[in-house]
Amino acid sequence: MQFNFMRFIIKWLSNIKVAIFLLVVLIFCSLIGSIVEQTDKPINPLIENISSPTNIFNLLNFSNVFNNSWFFCLNLLLGLSLIFCTFTQQLPSFDFCRSLNFLKKFLETEKFDGSLVFPTNWFPFVISRMHKKNYFLFQKNKAVYASKGLIGRLGPVFVHLSLILILLASFISALGGLLAQEFVPKGEIAYLQNFPSDHLVANLPVYPIRVNDFWVSHIDGLIHQFYTNISSLNEYGKELSSFTISVNHPFYQQQVIWYQTDWDIIGLKCKLNDLIYQIPVTSISTAGKRLWISWLPFSENGSTLFFETLRGDFILPSFNLNGSSYLEIGQNLQLLSSINTTILDILTCTGLQVRGDPGELLLSLGFGVLILSTFISYVSYTRIWIIKKFDYIQIGGLTNRAKLRFDYQLLNLFDSISTNIKT
C-alpha cells in the first residue's frame, strides 16, 4: 500500500504540468511579496473579520512571504518535481534519441518533416554528402540512419538541472546563510545579533568582535571615506584576527563578508576638573547637512555645542555680542571660572553588516547552466532515414526546429549531387 502510494506521488511529481503549476504559484507569491511591504507585523491588526481579504493575507503571512515555511515547501516540491521529471522523462527520451532506429519501409510519409526520392545510383553520393555535413551515419543492410545535433536534445535537461541547482542553492543559503547588522561603539565588544528580517534558522557567529578604532577621511572639508578597524575574538576573548574595512572595501574571511554601512556620533567624553563624564549627543539634519548637538548644564542657562564632522573642531555658540567660538578637542571651554571644562573625545559608533552565503557559488553555477541551456536549445536536432530500393532511394527526416523549412534544408543538403553525377 505504501509502495503504491509512493509510486503515485513520484508519478504525479514527475508530470511536467505539475512543475509548471508549482512554478506559476511561486511566481504569483513572489509577485505579492514584491508588491506588499515585507515586515514581520500583520498588514492590519485592527481588522478582526476573518473573511476579509486582509485577514486572509495575514493568515498566510503575505507580509513576510520569502521567510514563510509554506514558501519553502513550495520550493521543495518544485525541486522534487524537476528531479523526478528529469530522471523519468527527459533523460530516457534522450537515450531513445541516441539509440539507432532503422526503418525497413516508409509507411506514412506525412509524419516526416521533409522527404525526397532519388535514383538508386545516387546512393553513394548521398552518403558522401551527409558525411561531409558532419552527420553520424549508421547502416544496416539497405537501411541507413543519420543524426546530427544530438546535444540539442539536452536543452531541456540543462534547464531542469539549472533550476535544481538554483533551488538547492536557495535552500543552502536559507539554512546556512548569515546576515546581521549592528551599530557598535568604538572600543566596545559586541555580538552581532540584529537581524534585518526574520529567518527560519538563526546562524550567527558565537564569537564576539571588538571595534578597535573608527576614523573618517576628508577631502576639501567633505567626508570622503570612513574606516573601521575590527578584531575578531574567540569565546575566551582572545584576538583571532584584526582587519580594517571601509565603504566598498569589505573584508572576506572564512566565507563571511564584513561590510562598512554607516556611522554616527553617540556622545562626548568631557572632563570637569578631575572628573570625567559622558554626555549624550543628538543628531539633526538641516539644509542638507548632518549636525550633532549637545548641551552642557554647567552654567545658569547651559551651553550648547555643535559638531559637523569628526575632525575635532566644534562650535560653541554665544548669544551676546562676542559671537560664537570655534574650539578644538582638548581645549578649555572656559564656561565657568571655578570649573575647567574640556572635551576630551568624540564617542562614535560604526555600522557593521556581516553576510555569509554558502550557496552563492552553487547559485552562480545554476545561472551559468541556465544561460548555457539557452544556447544549447538553439542547436537543431535532425534525424534522417534512408531506404535503398531496387530502382530508387527514399529519404525522410525529422527535426525539432524550423520544421516548415526542413524540405528546403534537405534540398540544400543534396544540391550538388546532380552536378557531381553529370561531371
N, C-alpha and C positions, 0 to 999 in steps of 0.2 A: 504494500500500500504506500509506504513512504517512498519506495523507489519509483513508483509510477507518478507520485506527486512531484518528485524532483525532476523526472523527465518532462512533466508538463510545464514546470517552471522554466527549465532550460529551453524547451521548445518555444515557450512564449517570449522569453527574453531574447532569443536568437532571431526573432522576427524583426526585420529592418523597419517595419512600420511602428513597432513599439519604441525603437530607438529614436525615430523621428518625432514621435509623440512626446517622449520624455525631453527631447531637446527643445521642442516648442514650448513646453511647460516651463523649463528652466529659463528660456529667453523671456517669457512673459513675466516670470518672477523677478528676473534681473532688471527688466524694464520698470517694474513697480519700485524696486529698490533704488533705481536711478532717479525716479520722479519724486518719491516720498522721502522726506528728510529722515536719514538714518540716525536713530537715537535709541537708548535703552529705556526710554519712557513711553507710555502709551500715547497714541495720537491725540485722544481727547478723553481723559479720565472722568470728565463730568457727565458724559452721556452713559446712561445705565441701561438703555434699551438694547437687549442682546440681539434683536433682529435688525438693528440699524447697520448700514454698511461700515460705519466707523468701528463698531464693536467687533464686527467680523474681521476687520483689518487688525484690531488689537488681539483678537483670539488667535489669529495666525501669525501675529507678531511681525507684520509687514514693515514696522518701523525699524526693524533690525534684521532684514532679510538674510544677509550674507553670513550671519553667525547663528542662524537657526539650525536646529537638529534636522528638521524635515528637509531643509535645503541641501544639507549634506547627504541625506538619504536619497534624494532625487539624483544627485551626482553619482552616488554609489550604484544605483540602479542603472543609470545611463552607462557607466563604465562596464558593469557586468553584461549589459545588453550588447555593447560593442565587442566585448571579448568573445561572447558566445556566437555572435553573428560572424565575426572574423573567422573563427575556427570551424564553424559548422556550415558556412555558406561561401565566404569569399575564398578561403584557401582551397577547399575542394573544387570550386569552379575553376580556379587557376590550374589545378592539377589536371582537370578534364581538358582544358585548352592546350595543356602541354602534351597530352597524350596523342598518339598517332591515330588518325581517323581516316581510313581508306574507304573509298566508295567504289563498288563494282559497277553501278549504273546510276544515272540521274533519274530519279522517279518524278520529282516535281521541280522543274526549272524555276518556277516562280519564287521559290524560297530563297534563291540566291540573290545577292545584291547586284551581281553582274555575271554575264555568261557569254562565251564565244565558241565558235566552231571553226576549226582549221582542218586542212587536208592532212592526211597521215604523214606525208613526207616532211611536214613542218615540225614533227615531234622533237628531233634533236635540237633544232634552233630555239624552240620554246624553252626547253630545259636549260640550254646555254644562256639564254636571255635572262631567265629568272635567277640563275646562279650569279650573273653579273650584277643583278639588282639586290644582292645580299639576302635572298630568300633561303631558308633552310629547307632542303629537299629530301624527301623520303620516298622510295619506290618499292612497290610490292607487286610483282608480276607486271600487269599492264596499267596499274593504277599508281598515280603519283600524288603525294600530299606535300604542300608547301606552306610555310608560315613565315611571317615577318612582324616584328614589333610586339613580341610576346610580353615585353616589360610594360606595355601599355595596359595590360590586364591587371597589373599590380597597383594601379592608381587608387582604386577603392580600398585596397588593403593598406596602403600607406596612409590614406585619410583616416581609417579606423585606428591605425597604430598611433598616429599623431594625436588624435583625440584621447586615446587611452593614456598616452604619456602626459598630456596636459592635465587630465583629471587626476592622475596619480600624483603629479607634482603639486596640484592644488591640495590634495589630502595631506601630503607630507608637509607642506607649508602650514596648513591649518593645525596639524597635530604637533609639529616640531618647530614651528616658527616662533620668532621672538620679536616683540615690538613694544617698546616702553619709552616714556619721556618724562623728564623731571627737571625742575629748577633747583639747582644745588648751590648754596652759598660758597664763596671762596674760602678754602681752608677747612671745610666740613667733610665729614664722612657720611655717606648716604647709600641706601639701596634704591635701585630703580624699580619702582613698584606702581607707577602711574600708567595705566593702560589708556590709550586714546579711545578705545571702544571695547566692548565685551568680547571675550574669546571663549571658545569651548574648552580649551586646555591652556592653563597658565604655565608658561615655560620661561620663567625669568631666572637670571643667574642668582645663585645663592651667595655669591661673593660681593662684598661692598666695594665702593670706589671712593677715592679722595680727590677733591679738586685742589690741586696744589697752588695754582695761580690762574689769574684771568687778566688780560690786558687788551687794550684797544689801540689800533694804529690810526693816525690821522694824516690826511693829505689836504693841504690848503684849508685847514681848520675844519674839514669834514671827516666823518668817520669812514675809513677805508676798509678795515678788516678787524675782526676780533678773534682772539685766540684763547684756548683753554688747555692748560697742562693737567693731565689726569694720571693718577696712579691706580692700578688695579690691585686689590688686596685679596688675600685668601681669607678663610673663615677665622684665622687667628690674628688678622690684622697685619700680616707681613706683606710687604710690597712684592708683587709678582712682575709687574712691568710698568713703565711710565711712557706716555706719549702725549703729543700736542696735536690738537685738531683746530680747524678754522672753517669758515663758511666755504663750501665747495671743495674742501680738502678733508674728507673724513679719514678715519683710521680703521684699517681692516685687521682683525686678529681672530683666529680660530673660528672662521665662518661667521663672525659678528662684526658689524659695521657701526662705528660711533660717528654721529653727526653733531655738528655745532648748529643750533637752531636759533637761539635768541639770547638776550642778556638783559639785566635790569639792575638798578640801584635799590637796595633794600634798607640802607641805614648809614649812619655816620658814627665813627668812633671819636668821641670827644673827651678831652681832658680838662677837668676843672680843678685847678690847683694840683693836688696829688691824687685825685680820684678820676677814674676812667669810666665813662658811661657810653652806652649805645643809644642813639637817638633815631627814631623811625623817620622814613622819608616817603613822601607821596609823589607819584608820577602824574603829570598833567601834560596835555597837548594843546598847543595854541599856535595859530598861524603856520601850521605845518611843521612845527618844531616840537621836540620832546624835551620837557623840562622836569626837574625834580626839585621839590620844595620841602624845607624842614623848618621847624620853629624851635628856638632856644628860649625857655622860660627863665631867663636869668636877670631880667630887669622888670620894671613895672609893667611895661607893655609887651615885653618879649622881643625877640629879634628873629627875623626871617632870613633864610639862606636859599639861594637859587643856584642850581647846578645845571649846566648844559652838556658837559662832556665828562670824561674821566681823566682829563689832562692834569687835574689837580688844582684848578682855579675855580672860584665861585664868587657870587655876588652877594654882598651884604647891603641891602637897600636901606636908605635912611630917608625919613620924612621931614628933615629940616633942610636948611639952606646949604649944608655941606655936601649933599648929594650922596650917591651910592659909592660903596667901596669895593674894589676888586682885590680879593685876597687869595692866598695860596695855602695849600695843606701845610700844616706845621707853623703857620704864622699866628701870633697872638691877636685875638679879635678885639681886645680892649673894650669889652662891653661895660664892665664894672671895674673900678679901681681896686676893689677888695678881692676880686676873683680873676685869676688868669685863665682865660678860655682859649683852648687850642683845638682845632680839628686835626686829628692825627691821621685818619684814613677814611676812605670811602668804602663802605661794605657793599660788595657786588655779589650777584648770583648769575650763574650761567645756565642757559637752557641746553640740555643734552637729550639726544634721542639715540637709542640703540636698537638696531634691527638685525635680525638673523633669519635667513630664509634657506633652509636646507633643500628645498625643491626648486630653487632658481635655475640651476644647471639643467635639471630634467625638463623644466618648463621651456627653456630656450631650445632644447633638443626637440621637444614636441612641436614647437612652432617652425623649427627648421625642417622637420619631416613633413609638416603640412605644406610648406612652400614647395618642397621637392615633389610632393604628390601632385601639385598643380601642373608642374612641367611634365611629369610622367603621364598625366591624363591626356596631354596633347599628342602623345605618340599613338599613331593608328595601329591597331592590331588587325592584320589581314591574313585570311586563310584561303588557299586556292587548291581546288581538286582538279586533277587531270585524268581523264579516262581515254585510253587508246583503243579505238575500234579498228575494223578492217580497212575502211575507206575514209575515216575521219577521226579527229580527236575532239573531245568535249572538254571545255574549261568552264568552271564555275567558281565563284568566290564570294566570301563574306567579309565584311569589315565593320568595325564599331564606330567609325567616324566618316562623315561625308558619304553617306550611302547613296544619295542621289547622283553623285558624280563618280561612282565607282566604275560604271561602264566606260566612262571616258578614261579613267586611270588604267583600266585593262587594255584599252586600245593604245594608249600611250606607252604601255609596257611593252607591247609587241609591234610597235610602229615600224621598226627597222628590219623585221623578219623578211617581209616580201622583197625588200631591196637586196638583202643578202642572198636570197634564193635566186633572184634574177641574175646577179653577178656571178 
